[in-house]
Amino acid sequence: MRVDPTLFRWAPARAPQRLRAAERWAARQLLEALDDPPLRLVLWNGESVSSGASPPVATLRLRGPGVLLGLLANPALHFGEAYTQGRLEIEGDLQRVLEILFDAPKNGNRLWDELVRWRQICARHSLRRARHDVQSHYDLGNEFYALWLDREMSYTCAYFPFPEASLEDAQLAKFDHVCKKLRLRRGERVVEAGCGWGAFALHMARHYGVSVTAFNISREQIQHARERARREGLDERVEFVADDYRNICGKYDVFVSIGMLEHVGRAHYRELGDVIDGALTSAGRGLLHSIGRSRPRAMNPWIERRIFPGAYIPSLRELLLVLEPWNLSMLDVEDLRFHYAKTLEHWLERFEKHASRIEYRFDASFVRAWRLYLASSIAAFRCGSVQLFQVLFARPGYPAAWTRSHLYGAPLAEV
């Protein structure tokens, strides 16, 4: 067989053409993997690629050949990395783009996804590691969070009695919604694991007449909570403990955790259940409020790397592993994912109003990362990729409510 020797000659004129053809092919493969979404990709050389199935609603501009390779290799990680670094620009509605991507079929490497999930499941969170992970997120500065949270500094899902409610009213409504589920009574003892800036603990003490011991390992949050308790004259009824939930001791009528389970780590669920079992009286009850999933899946690697290190979002079945070994009965489950989407909409709107101040304090990549985190969280809750579970549980001897009518009465007056 005679081989044409010209095939092995360097053809500089052809090389760029072949490279551009390969890039176009790779871009089409990416769009096909996403089920041909109405998006246009503009490559680093200026060439444009779209599916043609429907008119594009936005343009994704890739600043360099490495961006496309990263998206093909690991889109869940490299989309966030490229956007944060400014190597991926979105021309159009960011929220709409993210919802399109969340609705796209997940045609990635399922084996790889499962390996990532098992790594996250098996991750052990020592006291030192847990403290580092929590402080890396929550100790960015109280002034930063005060720019875009509500007056109470509540950094968890609000409860909107009606869609037009303000964020401030919705956060207070969430406090009352949880207190009513727990049927708090004056004089009871409550332990809270992961208390944030302390607003809920103070609300329980002020409006429901209970004494609260609240645990937190964030330096800035616990300092803010203690100062507020002294300022409002509640420091004798609320104790803020700068310690890990694993060191809870004593007996309580109620255990409550709002937005902490995501940081516990799947490998420590039985340990958390042991703490709850040891803390509750023979007729005690409790509530877990946590972001969750409809089925087990790995935590988004970019969120885990850049926003919430060490975090894991459980399915409802996984969440119940905290309760089942200790014969704690599940009394009520509510999914508030649409409430969390609306909460995040308020947060993102406020964040954008102060974006220039935040950029001055940190930098442009920080602003882009948090914008993407908040916007992608909205898309995830809207599309059902994640849920928000409130799980009420109790000892078998607890006299549970006969109906849910107590949940929808008027808020209690101050006691």
Phi, psi and omega per residue, in radians:
M1 nan 2.263 -3.125
R2 -1.624 2.205 -3.119
V3 -1.738 2.278 3.118
D4 -1.197 1.984 -3.088
P5 -1.141 -0.311 -3.124
T6 -1.213 -0.316 3.122
L7 -1.125 -0.436 -3.074
F8 -1.742 0.092 3.108
R9 -1.487 2.466 3.096
W10 -1.223 2.175 -3.124
A11 -2.079 1.529 -3.068
P12 -1.033 -0.502 3.140
A13 -1.245 -0.546 -3.107
R14 -1.442 -0.492 -3.036
A15 -1.007 -0.870 3.119
P16 -1.072 -0.628 3.126
Q17 -1.129 -0.741 3.133
R18 -1.170 -0.665 3.114
L19 -1.121 -0.755 3.119
R20 -1.137 -0.671 3.105
A21 -1.106 -0.711 3.121
A22 -1.136 -0.685 3.137
E23 -1.175 -0.713 3.093
R24 -1.079 -0.750 3.137
W25 -1.077 -0.765 3.140
A26 -1.121 -0.684 3.121
A27 -1.133 -0.698 3.102
R28 -1.139 -0.679 3.107
Q29 -1.066 -0.684 3.117
L30 -1.121 -0.793 3.126
L31 -1.132 -0.695 3.105
E32 -1.115 -0.672 3.112
A33 -1.107 -0.451 3.109
L34 -1.646 0.255 3.114
D35 1.138 0.711 3.067
D36 0.879 1.112 3.136
P37 -1.242 2.787 3.127
P38 -1.348 1.132 -3.122
L39 -2.280 2.591 3.070
R40 -1.930 2.305 3.026
L41 -1.778 2.236 3.029
V42 -1.919 2.009 -3.071
L43 -1.311 2.937 -3.059
W44 -1.098 -0.380 3.122
N45 -1.605 0.084 3.088
G46 1.685 -0.165 3.133
E47 -1.268 2.539 -3.084
S48 -1.971 2.377 3.129
V49 -2.328 2.274 3.052
S50 -2.477 2.908 -3.031
S51 -1.293 -0.582 -3.085
G52 1.471 -0.111 -3.133
A53 -1.216 -0.627 3.108
S54 -2.707 2.790 -3.109
P55 -1.050 2.372 3.140
P56 -1.094 2.445 3.083
V57 -1.732 -0.206 3.126
A58 -2.798 2.841 3.129
T59 -2.088 2.334 3.039
L60 -1.860 1.985 -3.082
R61 -1.749 2.070 -3.075
L62 -1.681 2.101 -3.074
R63 -1.697 1.257 3.097
G64 2.228 2.578 -3.088
P65 -1.146 -0.465 -3.121
G66 -1.165 -0.430 -3.132
V67 -1.110 -0.813 -3.133
L68 -1.092 -0.749 3.129
L69 -1.088 -0.713 3.121
G70 -1.126 -0.718 3.128
L71 -1.141 -0.623 3.097
L72 -1.231 -0.686 -3.064
A73 -1.304 -0.785 -3.069
N74 -2.708 1.378 -3.052
P75 -1.079 -0.612 -3.094
A76 -1.076 -0.570 3.127
L77 -1.575 -0.851 -2.936
H78 -1.396 -0.339 3.024
F79 -1.076 -0.873 3.137
G80 -1.140 -0.700 3.135
E81 -1.099 -0.821 -3.097
A82 -1.164 -0.696 3.129
Y83 -1.139 -0.763 -3.129
T84 -1.071 -0.692 -3.093
Q85 -1.450 -0.051 -3.140
G86 1.401 0.172 3.115
R87 -1.533 -0.148 3.016
L88 -2.245 2.036 3.136
E89 -1.944 2.459 -3.132
I90 -1.973 2.076 3.096
E91 -1.814 1.863 -3.035
G92 2.336 -2.873 -3.069
D93 -1.405 1.915 3.139
L94 -1.003 -0.746 -3.111
Q95 -1.072 -0.737 3.140
R96 -1.131 -0.720 3.119
V97 -1.062 -0.784 -3.106
L98 -1.144 -0.676 3.110
E99 -1.143 -0.669 3.074
I100 -1.069 -0.759 -3.118
L101 -1.190 -0.659 3.105
F102 -1.198 -0.555 3.136
D103 -1.384 -0.269 -3.102
A104 -1.173 2.588 3.092
P105 -1.097 2.530 3.134
K106 -1.584 1.587 -3.082
N107 -1.750 0.360 -3.104
G108 -1.319 -2.969 -3.138
N109 -1.354 1.807 -3.079
R110 -1.173 -0.585 3.104
L111 -1.090 -0.769 3.119
W112 -1.092 -0.732 3.114
D113 -1.049 -0.722 3.139
E114 -1.189 -0.641 3.096
L115 -1.116 -0.713 3.099
V116 -1.103 -0.749 -3.131
R117 -1.108 -0.728 3.140
W118 -1.188 -0.568 3.027
R119 -1.089 -0.746 3.132
Q120 -1.185 -0.670 -3.138
I121 -1.113 -0.730 -3.039
C122 -1.471 -0.125 -3.096
A123 -1.086 2.238 3.117
R124 -1.661 2.319 -3.121
H125 -1.887 1.676 3.048
S126 -1.155 2.886 3.102
L127 -1.024 -0.687 3.139
R128 -1.181 -0.765 -3.140
R129 -1.160 -0.727 3.127
A130 -1.069 -0.725 3.133
R131 -1.117 -0.749 3.128
H132 -1.091 -0.795 -3.104
D133 -1.115 -0.781 -3.120
V134 -1.153 -0.799 -3.082
Q135 -1.193 -0.516 3.129
S136 -1.133 -0.396 3.129
H137 -1.790 -0.871 -2.990
Y138 -1.474 -0.262 3.133
D139 -1.766 0.550 3.050
L140 -1.271 -0.174 3.120
G141 2.155 2.199 3.120
N142 -1.061 -0.546 3.138
E143 -1.125 -0.633 3.119
F144 -1.084 -0.888 -3.099
Y145 -1.201 -0.560 -3.142
A146 -1.124 -0.385 3.131
L147 -1.143 -0.530 -2.993
W148 -2.323 -0.063 2.995
L149 -1.519 3.110 3.110
D150 -1.372 3.135 -3.109
R151 -1.079 -0.553 -3.119
E152 -1.369 -0.144 -3.082
M153 1.032 0.870 3.119
S154 -1.718 2.011 -3.039
Y155 -1.847 0.836 3.087
T156 -2.508 3.010 -3.090
C157 -0.995 2.264 3.045
A158 -1.483 3.013 3.120
Y159 -2.198 1.965 -3.059
F160 -1.649 1.858 3.107
P161 -1.038 -0.502 3.011
F162 -2.592 2.638 -2.989
P163 -1.001 -0.492 -3.062
E164 -1.507 0.031 -3.125
A165 -1.078 2.583 3.088
S166 -1.267 2.825 3.102
L167 -1.095 -0.691 3.130
E168 -1.054 -0.831 3.140
D169 -1.149 -0.647 -3.104
A170 -1.196 -0.621 3.105
Q171 -1.201 -0.711 3.068
L172 -1.128 -0.659 3.092
A173 -1.112 -0.621 3.070
K174 -1.090 -0.774 3.110
F175 -0.988 -0.850 -3.123
D176 -1.160 -0.644 3.135
H177 -1.052 -0.752 3.126
V178 -1.211 -0.756 -3.133
C179 -1.081 -0.671 3.117
K180 -1.206 -0.671 3.072
K181 -1.047 -0.681 -3.129
L182 -1.403 -0.218 3.140
R183 0.915 0.945 -3.118
L184 -1.095 2.465 3.109
R185 -2.181 2.542 -3.103
R186 -0.948 2.358 3.092
G187 1.609 -0.136 -3.125
E188 -1.320 2.812 3.129
R189 -1.871 2.250 -3.089
V190 -2.132 2.392 2.976
V191 -2.017 2.288 3.141
E192 -2.012 2.221 3.128
A193 -1.764 1.971 -3.102
G194 1.401 1.480 -2.941
C195 -1.773 0.068 -3.125
G196 1.028 -2.362 3.141
W197 -1.543 0.193 2.949
G198 1.588 0.023 -3.017
A199 -1.110 -0.709 -3.091
F200 -1.218 -0.721 3.104
A201 -1.033 -0.770 3.129
L202 -1.165 -0.643 3.114
H203 -1.117 -0.766 3.123
M204 -1.070 -0.758 -3.123
A205 -1.175 -0.756 -3.066
R206 -1.237 -0.808 -2.991
H207 -1.663 -0.328 -3.055
Y208 -2.147 0.013 2.999
G209 1.185 0.451 3.130
V210 -1.748 2.848 2.980
S211 -1.772 2.459 -2.996
V212 -2.232 2.350 2.932
T213 -1.996 2.054 -3.003
A214 -2.069 2.279 -3.088
F215 -1.871 2.474 3.137
N216 -2.823 2.523 3.108
I217 -1.960 0.174 3.035
S218 -1.517 2.134 -3.097
R219 -1.078 -0.857 -3.047
E220 -1.189 -0.678 -3.135
Q221 -1.153 -0.793 -3.084
I222 -1.164 -0.625 3.095
Q223 -1.127 -0.779 3.113
H224 -1.069 -0.770 -3.097
A225 -1.108 -0.766 -3.134
R226 -1.129 -0.736 3.132
E227 -1.117 -0.693 3.138
R228 -1.183 -0.707 3.128
A229 -1.063 -0.738 3.102
R230 -1.137 -0.756 -3.102
R231 -1.103 -0.603 -3.074
E232 -1.705 0.109 3.069
G233 1.226 0.506 -3.109
L234 -2.008 0.167 -3.056
D235 -1.213 -0.285 3.073
E236 -1.468 -0.300 -3.128
R237 -1.873 -0.246 3.126
V238 -2.255 2.151 3.071
E239 -1.940 2.145 3.098
F240 -1.754 2.050 -3.046
V241 -1.834 2.155 3.120
A242 -1.477 1.360 -3.084
D243 -2.752 2.894 -3.132
D244 -1.352 2.611 -3.139
Y245 -1.007 -0.468 -3.104
R246 -1.174 -0.216 3.133
N247 -1.800 0.268 3.043
I248 -1.124 2.326 3.070
C249 -2.424 2.913 -3.084
G250 1.658 3.062 -3.116
K251 -1.993 2.450 -3.090
Y252 -2.414 2.696 3.067
D253 -1.383 -0.480 -3.021
V254 -2.430 2.397 2.961
F255 -2.021 2.320 3.116
V256 -2.457 2.467 3.100
S257 -2.487 2.084 -3.123
I258 -2.049 1.864 3.053
G259 1.384 0.398 3.101
M260 -1.883 -0.493 -3.038
L261 -0.996 -0.548 3.125
E262 -1.054 -0.373 -3.103
H263 -1.763 -0.081 -3.058
V264 -1.239 -0.691 -3.056
G265 1.634 2.283 -3.073
R266 -0.980 -0.609 -3.096
A267 -1.202 -0.214 -3.064
H268 -1.913 0.207 -3.103
Y269 -1.103 -0.734 3.124
R270 -1.130 -0.629 3.110
E271 -1.137 -0.731 3.071
L272 -1.086 -0.753 3.096
G273 -1.044 -0.649 3.098
D274 -1.111 -0.720 3.104
V275 -1.096 -0.797 3.141
I276 -1.071 -0.806 -3.135
D277 -1.047 -0.710 3.139
G278 -1.258 -0.439 -3.064
A279 -1.521 -0.515 -3.012
L280 -1.447 2.495 3.018
T281 -1.219 3.053 -3.065
S282 -1.115 -0.369 3.092
A283 -2.125 0.544 -3.084
G284 -1.387 2.969 3.105
R285 -2.588 3.022 -3.115
G286 -2.844 3.089 3.139
L287 -2.549 2.342 3.006
L288 -1.950 2.212 3.131
H289 -2.067 1.999 -3.010
S290 -2.641 2.545 2.897
I291 -1.080 2.469 -3.102
G292 -2.546 -3.082 3.137
R293 -2.301 2.774 3.061
S294 -1.307 -0.480 3.068
R295 -2.586 2.735 -3.094
P296 -1.078 2.309 3.076
R297 -2.630 2.787 3.125
A298 -1.227 2.621 2.998
M299 -1.163 2.432 3.090
N300 -0.951 2.177 -3.026
P301 -1.125 -0.543 3.117
W302 -1.237 -0.747 3.083
I303 -1.056 -0.751 -3.131
E304 -1.123 -0.678 -3.090
R305 -1.328 -0.781 -2.937
R306 -1.782 -0.412 -3.008
I307 -2.045 -0.993 -3.068
F308 -2.150 1.374 3.125
P309 -1.074 2.393 3.101
G310 1.386 0.071 -3.071
A311 -1.402 2.694 3.035
Y312 -2.576 2.308 -3.139
I313 -1.797 2.071 -3.056
P314 -1.535 2.706 2.873
S315 -1.314 2.941 3.126
L316 -1.090 -0.687 3.106
R317 -1.071 -0.714 3.112
E318 -1.184 -0.688 3.122
L319 -1.016 -0.671 -3.098
L320 -1.218 -0.226 3.052
L321 -1.125 -0.363 3.050
V322 -1.167 -0.590 -2.966
L323 -1.743 -0.655 -2.950
E324 -1.022 -0.758 -3.092
P325 -1.112 -0.278 -3.021
W326 -1.911 0.237 3.096
N327 0.988 0.700 3.057
L328 -1.644 2.137 -3.029
S329 -1.444 2.309 3.055
M330 -1.428 2.055 -3.074
L331 -1.691 -0.538 -3.039
D332 -2.771 2.440 3.041
V333 -2.278 2.273 3.091
E334 -2.289 2.406 3.110
D335 -1.864 2.065 -3.086
L336 -1.943 0.596 -3.017
R337 -1.098 -0.605 3.118
F338 -1.220 -0.537 3.063
H339 -1.169 -0.632 3.131
Y340 -1.250 -0.641 3.070
A341 -1.026 -0.756 3.133
K342 -1.201 -0.666 3.072
T343 -1.005 -0.810 -3.133
L344 -1.145 -0.583 3.078
E345 -1.066 -0.753 3.086
H346 -1.101 -0.788 -3.118
W347 -1.064 -0.799 -3.107
L348 -1.128 -0.711 3.113
E349 -1.056 -0.766 3.132
R350 -1.205 -0.689 3.102
F351 -1.024 -0.790 -3.118
E352 -1.127 -0.562 3.123
K353 -1.132 -0.467 -3.095
H354 -1.967 0.307 -3.058
A355 -1.017 -0.672 -3.114
S356 -1.165 -0.684 3.103
R357 -1.152 -0.703 -3.136
I358 -1.167 -0.711 3.104
E359 -1.109 -0.676 3.116
Y360 -1.100 -0.675 -3.126
R361 -1.312 -0.675 -3.115
F362 -1.925 -1.820 3.026
D363 -2.896 3.121 -3.061
A364 -1.155 -0.652 -3.127
S365 -1.164 -0.583 3.070
F366 -1.098 -0.789 3.131
V367 -1.075 -0.779 -3.134
R368 -1.119 -0.694 -3.141
A369 -1.119 -0.801 -3.108
W370 -1.278 -0.572 3.030
R371 -1.063 -0.787 3.139
L372 -1.144 -0.723 3.118
Y373 -1.043 -0.844 -3.121
L374 -1.182 -0.775 -3.118
A375 -1.166 -0.724 -3.141
S376 -1.207 -0.524 3.076
S377 -1.175 -0.699 3.054
I378 -1.013 -0.848 -3.120
A379 -1.071 -0.699 -3.109
A380 -1.130 -0.732 3.116
F381 -1.253 -0.681 3.118
R382 -1.091 -0.712 -3.058
C383 -1.499 -0.111 3.111
G384 1.475 0.206 3.074
S385 -1.158 -0.547 3.069
V386 -2.321 2.770 -3.118
Q387 -2.155 3.078 2.977
L388 -2.297 1.876 -3.078
F389 -1.691 2.355 2.861
Q390 -1.999 2.049 -3.093
V391 -2.029 2.019 3.077
L392 -1.628 2.314 -3.106
F393 -2.444 2.889 -3.093
A394 -2.812 2.838 2.943
R395 -1.143 2.689 3.121
P396 -1.005 -0.480 -3.103
G397 -1.454 -0.035 -3.114
Y398 -1.307 2.273 3.134
P399 -1.359 1.578 -3.066
A400 -1.153 2.711 3.120
A401 -1.125 2.523 -3.111
W402 -1.308 -0.621 3.109
T403 -2.352 -3.104 3.082
R404 -1.712 0.227 -3.036
S405 -1.074 -0.478 -3.106
H406 -1.221 -0.248 -3.106
L407 -1.336 -0.352 -2.933
Y408 -2.077 0.356 3.019
G409 -1.450 -3.118 3.141
A410 -1.246 2.597 3.065
P411 -1.025 2.624 3.129
L412 -1.269 2.641 3.022
A413 -1.379 2.891 3.126
E414 -1.100 2.510 -3.132
V415 -2.005 nan nan
